[in-house]
Amino acid sequence: MPVKKSVIKISLLFILTLFTAGNLLAQIPKVACGTIKRLENFPSKFVDARNVDVWLPEGYSADKKYPVLYMHDGMALFDSTIMWNKQEWGVDETMCKLMAEKRIKECIVVGIWNTGVKRFPEYFPQKPFYSLSQADQEKILAIGKDKGTPLIGTGPFSDNYLKFLVTELKPYIDTHFSTLRDQENTFIAGSSMGGLISMYAICEYPKVFRGAVCMSTHWPGIFTTVDNPIPGAFLQYLKTHLPSPKNHKIYFDYGSETLDAMYKPYQTQADSIMKAAGYTEKNWITREYPGMDHSEKSWRKRFDVPMLFLLEKE
């Protein structure tokens, strides 16, 4: 379906502000509860260095072991005062409330910053992109070139981003914090492009991640649904790479406003793939949120739903 000019305007603003986010965020986020430990300019041989904010729950103790939730766009999780749009996910508030009510397991949250202009190529699932025809690849790579900032740069390198996360960051977290290191207690989450890379992560590394949270999953990949081959490539990849429903849990959702207005037809197709693969309400949720838009304030309002789904106390 065509995209309204207002949606395109919002999406371009969203990209622009993300590109400049690194310059706006210098201070450690203030949290309502728990503690932030900053890993500044965490190095990698696969991708650019970036900050990582590790949130430890209230009463964190080295004498206990904790599940770990890895989250993309880490600068947007905890503190609205350092965000360009004065919004946040409210991860600390939600987690502490659910923990205080003893509804979920105590958990460590690892907030991985994005790298501005490289966010799209880092988060854009790589194998589906290179399954496209050469002509389609070139058409997508041309987006933004005329303005000097190609949307996906010279091409996605999300495989390297996941290698950084799985082979560099996770081992560091597991050796420097008191974690439950096994697949059963390792989760990944994000929204928009972060939803896509979370889906890609659990498919590429099913032995590492038990659960994935994919909020407002950006199935179009770009900002139009007209003559766009990308969703088909993503959905075909999902169909052929879904991990076993026996030991994985996947959460999807979407709103109805701004960018989220594009998602329902594609999510409906993804839901059919999930059902065909044997996923049921025990290990898969898709939720529609009419009236909610593509923003941190919307994701904050419903963040408790996937947390209860993944971390609910038995």
C-alpha positions as CSV (number, residue, x, y, z in Angstrom):
1,M,0.0,0.0,0.0
2,P,1.2,3.6,-0.6
3,V,2.7,5.5,2.3
4,K,1.4,8.9,3.2
5,K,3.8,11.8,2.9
6,S,3.3,12.4,6.7
7,V,4.6,8.9,7.4
8,I,7.6,9.4,5.1
9,K,8.4,12.7,6.8
10,I,8.2,11.1,10.2
11,S,10.4,8.2,9.1
12,L,13.0,10.5,7.6
13,L,13.1,12.5,10.8
14,F,13.4,9.3,12.8
15,I,16.5,8.3,10.7
16,L,18.1,11.7,10.9
17,T,17.8,11.9,14.6
18,L,19.2,8.4,15.0
19,F,22.1,9.3,12.8
20,T,23.0,12.1,15.2
21,A,22.2,10.3,18.4
22,G,25.8,9.5,19.3
23,N,26.5,13.2,19.6
24,L,23.5,13.8,21.9
25,L,24.1,11.1,24.4
26,A,27.2,11.5,26.5
27,Q,26.0,11.0,30.0
28,I,25.1,7.7,31.7
29,P,21.3,7.3,31.9
30,K,19.6,7.9,35.2
31,V,17.3,5.1,36.2
32,A,14.4,4.9,38.6
33,C,15.6,1.7,40.1
34,G,18.5,-0.7,39.7
35,T,22.0,0.3,38.5
36,I,23.6,1.1,35.2
37,K,27.1,-0.1,34.5
38,R,28.6,1.6,31.4
39,L,30.9,-0.3,29.0
40,E,32.3,2.7,27.1
41,N,33.3,2.3,23.5
42,F,33.2,-1.5,23.8
43,P,35.6,-2.7,21.1
44,S,34.9,-5.2,18.3
45,K,36.8,-6.7,15.4
46,F,33.5,-7.1,13.5
47,V,31.8,-3.7,13.9
48,D,32.5,-0.2,15.2
49,A,33.0,0.3,18.9
50,R,30.0,1.5,20.8
51,N,28.7,2.1,24.3
52,V,26.9,-0.7,26.1
53,D,24.7,0.1,29.2
54,V,24.3,-2.9,31.5
55,W,21.3,-2.6,33.8
56,L,21.5,-4.6,37.0
57,P,18.2,-5.1,38.9
58,E,17.6,-3.8,42.4
59,G,19.5,-6.0,44.9
60,Y,21.8,-7.5,42.3
61,S,24.2,-9.9,43.9
62,A,27.2,-11.9,42.7
63,D,25.8,-14.7,44.8
64,K,22.9,-15.2,42.4
65,K,22.7,-16.0,38.7
66,Y,20.5,-14.0,36.4
67,P,18.9,-14.4,32.9
68,V,20.1,-11.8,30.4
69,L,18.0,-9.7,27.9
70,Y,20.0,-8.1,25.1
71,M,18.3,-5.0,23.7
72,H,19.2,-2.9,20.6
73,D,19.0,0.9,20.4
74,G,20.4,0.9,24.0
75,M,20.5,4.6,24.4
76,A,16.7,4.8,24.2
77,L,15.8,2.4,27.0
78,F,16.2,4.2,30.3
79,D,16.3,8.0,30.4
80,S,14.1,10.3,28.3
81,T,16.1,13.4,29.3
82,I,19.1,12.4,27.2
83,M,17.0,11.4,24.1
84,W,16.4,13.7,21.1
85,N,12.6,13.2,21.3
86,K,12.4,13.1,25.2
87,Q,11.0,9.6,25.1
88,E,12.2,6.3,26.5
89,W,11.2,2.6,26.8
90,G,11.0,2.8,30.6
91,V,12.8,-0.5,30.8
92,D,13.9,0.0,34.4
93,E,10.5,1.1,35.6
94,T,8.7,-1.8,33.9
95,M,11.2,-4.5,35.0
96,C,11.3,-3.3,38.6
97,K,7.5,-3.2,38.8
98,L,7.2,-6.7,37.5
99,M,10.0,-8.0,39.7
100,A,8.6,-6.3,42.8
101,E,5.2,-7.9,42.1
102,K,7.1,-11.2,41.7
103,R,5.6,-11.8,38.3
104,I,8.9,-12.2,36.4
105,K,12.4,-13.5,37.1
106,E,15.0,-11.0,38.1
107,C,17.0,-10.2,35.0
108,I,20.0,-8.3,33.7
109,V,19.3,-6.0,30.6
110,V,22.2,-5.2,28.2
111,G,21.4,-2.1,26.2
112,I,23.5,-2.1,23.0
113,W,23.8,1.4,21.5
114,N,23.4,1.8,17.8
115,T,26.0,3.6,15.7
116,G,24.0,6.3,14.0
117,V,24.4,6.1,10.2
118,K,25.4,2.4,10.4
119,R,22.2,1.4,12.3
120,F,20.4,0.3,9.1
121,P,23.1,-1.8,7.7
122,E,23.8,-3.4,11.1
123,Y,20.1,-4.2,11.7
124,F,19.0,-5.1,8.2
125,P,19.0,-8.9,7.9
126,Q,21.8,-9.7,5.6
127,K,21.0,-13.1,4.1
128,P,17.5,-12.1,2.9
129,F,19.0,-8.9,1.3
130,Y,21.5,-10.9,-0.7
131,S,18.8,-13.4,-1.8
132,L,17.3,-10.6,-3.9
133,S,18.2,-10.1,-7.6
134,Q,21.1,-7.9,-8.4
135,A,18.8,-5.3,-9.9
136,D,16.7,-5.2,-6.7
137,Q,19.8,-5.0,-4.5
138,E,21.1,-2.0,-6.5
139,K,17.7,-0.3,-6.4
140,I,17.7,-0.5,-2.6
141,L,21.3,0.5,-2.2
142,A,20.5,3.6,-4.3
143,I,18.0,4.9,-1.7
144,G,19.5,8.1,-0.2
145,K,22.6,8.2,-2.4
146,D,21.4,11.4,-4.1
147,K,21.4,13.1,-0.7
148,G,24.8,11.7,0.3
149,T,23.6,9.3,3.0
150,P,22.7,5.9,1.5
151,L,20.1,4.2,3.8
152,I,21.9,0.9,3.8
153,G,25.4,2.2,3.0
154,T,27.2,-0.2,0.6
155,G,25.1,-3.1,1.9
156,P,24.0,-4.8,5.1
157,F,26.5,-6.3,7.5
158,S,24.2,-7.6,10.2
159,D,26.0,-11.0,10.2
160,N,29.0,-9.2,11.6
161,Y,26.8,-7.3,14.1
162,L,25.5,-10.6,15.4
163,K,29.0,-12.1,15.5
164,F,29.9,-9.1,17.7
165,L,27.0,-9.7,20.0
166,V,27.4,-13.5,20.2
167,T,31.1,-14.0,20.2
168,E,32.4,-10.8,21.8
169,L,29.8,-9.0,23.9
170,K,28.0,-12.1,25.4
171,P,31.2,-13.8,26.6
172,Y,32.2,-10.5,28.2
173,I,28.9,-10.1,30.0
174,D,29.0,-13.7,31.1
175,T,32.5,-13.4,32.6
176,H,32.0,-10.0,34.2
177,F,28.5,-10.3,35.6
178,S,26.6,-13.0,37.4
179,T,24.6,-14.5,34.6
180,L,22.8,-17.7,33.6
181,R,24.8,-18.4,30.4
182,D,22.7,-21.1,28.8
183,Q,20.3,-20.7,25.9
184,E,17.3,-21.1,28.1
185,N,18.1,-17.8,29.9
186,T,19.3,-15.7,27.0
187,F,16.9,-13.3,25.2
188,I,17.0,-10.6,22.6
189,A,14.7,-7.6,21.9
190,G,14.2,-4.6,19.8
191,S,11.7,-2.5,17.8
192,S,11.4,-1.5,14.2
193,M,14.7,-2.4,12.6
194,G,15.6,-3.7,16.0
195,G,12.6,-6.0,15.7
196,L,14.0,-7.3,12.4
197,I,17.5,-8.0,13.8
198,S,16.0,-9.7,16.8
199,M,14.0,-12.0,14.5
200,Y,17.2,-12.6,12.5
201,A,19.3,-13.3,15.6
202,I,17.1,-16.1,17.0
203,C,17.0,-17.7,13.5
204,E,20.8,-17.4,13.0
205,Y,21.7,-18.4,16.5
206,P,18.9,-20.7,17.9
207,K,21.4,-22.3,20.2
208,V,22.2,-19.0,21.8
209,F,18.8,-17.3,22.2
210,R,15.7,-18.8,23.6
211,G,13.4,-15.9,23.0
212,A,13.1,-12.9,20.7
213,V,11.0,-9.7,21.1
214,C,10.1,-8.1,17.8
215,M,8.1,-5.0,18.4
216,S,6.8,-2.9,15.5
217,T,8.8,-5.1,13.2
218,H,9.8,-3.1,10.2
219,W,8.9,-5.7,7.5
220,P,9.1,-3.2,4.6
221,G,12.9,-2.6,5.3
222,I,12.6,0.7,3.6
223,F,9.8,3.3,3.7
224,T,7.5,2.3,0.9
225,T,5.4,-0.8,0.2
226,V,5.1,0.0,-3.5
227,D,7.2,-2.3,-5.8
228,N,9.1,-3.4,-2.7
229,P,10.7,-6.9,-2.8
230,I,12.1,-6.8,0.7
231,P,9.2,-8.1,2.7
232,G,8.9,-11.1,0.6
233,A,12.6,-11.9,1.1
234,F,12.3,-11.4,4.9
235,L,9.2,-13.7,5.0
236,Q,10.8,-16.4,2.9
237,Y,13.8,-16.3,5.2
238,L,11.6,-16.6,8.2
239,K,9.8,-19.6,6.6
240,T,13.1,-21.5,6.0
241,H,15.0,-20.5,9.1
242,L,12.5,-20.5,12.0
243,P,14.0,-22.3,15.0
244,S,12.1,-25.2,16.6
245,P,9.0,-24.2,18.6
246,K,10.0,-26.8,21.2
247,N,12.6,-24.6,22.9
248,H,12.0,-21.1,21.5
249,K,9.6,-18.2,22.2
250,I,8.9,-15.3,19.8
251,Y,6.9,-12.2,20.3
252,F,5.6,-9.9,17.6
253,D,3.4,-6.8,17.7
254,Y,2.4,-3.7,15.8
255,G,0.4,-0.5,16.1
256,S,-1.8,1.3,13.6
257,E,-0.3,4.8,13.3
258,T,2.7,6.3,11.5
259,L,5.1,3.7,10.3
260,D,3.2,0.9,12.1
261,A,0.3,1.5,9.7
262,M,2.3,-0.5,7.0
263,Y,2.9,-3.6,9.1
264,K,-0.3,-5.5,9.4
265,P,-0.4,-7.3,6.0
266,Y,3.2,-8.5,6.4
267,Q,2.7,-9.5,10.0
268,T,-0.4,-11.5,9.0
269,Q,1.8,-13.4,6.5
270,A,4.4,-14.0,9.2
271,D,1.8,-15.3,11.5
272,S,0.8,-17.9,8.9
273,I,4.4,-19.0,8.8
274,M,4.6,-19.3,12.6
275,K,1.5,-21.5,12.6
276,A,2.7,-23.7,9.8
277,A,6.0,-24.2,11.7
278,G,4.1,-25.5,14.8
279,Y,4.1,-22.4,17.0
280,T,1.2,-22.0,19.4
281,E,0.1,-19.6,22.1
282,K,2.5,-21.3,24.4
283,N,5.6,-20.1,22.5
284,W,4.4,-17.3,20.2
285,I,2.4,-14.1,20.6
286,T,1.4,-11.6,18.0
287,R,-0.5,-8.5,19.3
288,E,-2.1,-5.7,17.5
289,Y,-2.4,-2.3,19.3
290,P,-4.8,0.0,17.5
291,G,-4.1,3.7,17.9
292,M,-0.4,3.2,18.9
293,D,2.3,4.7,16.8
294,H,6.0,4.0,16.0
295,S,7.6,5.5,19.1
296,E,9.3,4.8,22.4
297,K,6.2,6.0,24.3
298,S,4.1,3.3,22.5
299,W,6.6,0.5,23.1
300,R,6.9,1.6,26.8
301,K,3.1,1.2,27.2
302,R,3.3,-2.5,26.2
303,F,6.8,-3.6,27.1
304,D,5.4,-5.5,30.1
305,V,3.6,-7.9,27.7
306,P,6.7,-9.5,26.1
307,M,8.5,-9.5,29.5
308,L,5.8,-11.5,31.1
309,F,5.8,-13.8,28.1
310,L,9.5,-14.5,28.3
311,L,10.3,-14.2,32.0
312,E,7.2,-15.0,33.9
313,K,7.8,-17.0,37.0
314,E,6.7,-20.6,36.8
